[in-house]
Amino acid sequence: MAKSPLLALALSLLVAGLGQIYAGRTFRGLALAAADFATGYAYMRAESEPILILNIIISAYAAVDAYRCAKALRVPRAEPEVKQPELRVY
């Protein structure tokens, strides 16, 4: 089923990983959501700038990846050709 890449991007901007879940990549979405949550929590506890930068990178990656995952679903895959046996009449 075709998924909208822009909707996947928007969902992932709201919550990291939600766009991947929408596009059918559930494990990837949950992993990105967990990483985003963990770095966000670590930043709130330590208020360390490198952790904040890592959180922003994870969020940006999640948004771009959600767009790509949904876009890949829209590209029709070529089915392999099945060779038909030749019939020869003599």
Secondary structure as UniProt FT lines:
FT   HELIX           5..14
FT   TURN            16..17
FT   HELIX           18..22
FT   TURN            23..24
FT   HELIX           26..46
FT   HELIX           49..74
//
